[in-house]
Amino acid sequence: MSNVPLNIPPNLKVTQEQFALLAAAIRDVQLELTATGKLREHLQSFNI
């Protein structure tokens, strides 16, 4: 499995319904929906 960067535009806003659909479709990435509707990605570091 290769890593693909997820580039989230800083001005992108989504609804709670859109966020739920996106989070369900991309389970390998931890996403957060802020109170203002902005989408954030949480990067996780792994030790190999």
Protein Blocks (a to p, Z undefined) as FASTA:
>chain_A
ZZddddddfklccdfklmmmmmmmmmmbccdddfkopacdddddddZZ
